[in-house]
Amino acid sequence: MAAITGPEIERLIQLLSKLPGLGPRSARRAVLQLIQKKETLLSPLAQAMADAVEKACICSTCGNADTQDPCTICRDRTRDPLTICVVEDVGDLWALERAGAHKGRYHVLGGVLSALDGVGPDDLNIGALIERVTKDSVKEVILAMNATVDGQTTAHYITDRLEGLDVSISRLAHGVPVGGELDYLDDGTLAAAMKSRRPF
Amino acid sequence: MAAITGPEIERLIQLLSKLPGLGPRSARRAVLQLIQKKETLLSPLAQAMADAVEKACICSTCGNADTQDPCTICRDRTRDPLTICVVEDVGDLWALERAGAHKGRYHVLGGVLSALDGVGPDDLNIGALIERVTKDSVKEVILAMNATVDGQTTAHYITDRLEGLDVSISRLAHGVPVGGELDYLDDGTLAAAMKSRRPF
């Protein structure tokens, strides 16, 4: 196919289409929007990307994505440093923060153990977690992995590794999602919700 | 909510979420991906955006988005300058180009007439089309508007405006999409396909 448009625009489409949630077609639509709103959207976005290239980094303590290292959360002295919530990835950390569900620190594993995908303990940020727990005399580790087989396998593995250290280990509760309807829930969730029922 | 991450990252998420096809949640996922692939994705994308800011422009002849004015298509001397295909927007132009369906030039209207949205003839690139047809002695105008009510209204309006000029006017054929199944087609398309049937 002959070139429809300039190489710079083709390249922008090609790169944007690599983002999760965008394919070639939606990337083209996005780029057209960007060019048509050059002053109000394309220019600010180009500037924001340049800023991010310069400043974005991964916190060397917890693995959060931020523009400073240690990150905003690790620097926050009002947060309990003795409670660490372990999550699979930064997206999960942000989700818990948006919910305001945790007032301690975090630890991002960077994935889960997976025999199928060939992910072993050394590929994850587990060693650093054990070191943090030991060095900082952490009191509680909250395992907030996804409720998938791989997530729970990883949780069990971390529990094994933490054995012998003076730290309590907890996990997120399983149950009916708030606002959820029983009729739409899977059997496993319903069984878990029934088993962990609380006094009313 | 307290800041989870740095202001530069927040701003990047906010701007990306304005792209068509991305919302706040997918923009966050995209930004996390970008930060984690800083060297291979974020940096090249930032550079591509900066290039696009500098070079992207709208062709003053036909309205195509390109990095030069006149655009690649208007500059291409192998393309027939006497056949102009009129489209609603640049995305439609690119779609026809990908299909290799047209060997002439284009004219982008920048929308369609719409009483509901308050879009009148002066809001569209119609005057420039009439001028091109007159000045360049164009032989054929192909109306390739979408097969919507507004698209067809616009096509009729342009036909009226071109009346009296020595130019033949055509429109895209209606019919069964190639690879389409009759059972899934709407009545209007089936009726149009039957009415415009061709000898086998």
Interface residues (C-beta under 8 A of the other chain):
Chain A: M1 A2 A3 I4 T5 G6 P7 E8 I9 R11 L12 L15 L16 K18 L19 P20 G21 L22 S26 R28 R29 A30 V31 L32 Q33 L34 I35 Q36 K38 L41 L42 S43 P44 L45 A46 A48 M49 A50 D51 A52 V53 K55 A56 I58 N64 A65 D66 T67 Q68 C71 T72 I73 D76 D89 V90 G91 L93 W94 E97 R98 G100
Chain B: M1 A2 A3 I4 T5 G6 P7 E8 I9 R11 L12 L15 L16 K18 L19 P20 G21 L22 S26 R28 R29 A30 V31 L32 Q33 L34 I35 Q36 K38 L41 L42 S43 P44 L45 A46 A48 M49 A50 D51 A52 V53 K55 A56 I58 N64 A65 D66 T67 Q68 C71 T72 I73 D76 D89 V90 G91 L93 W94 E97 R98 G100
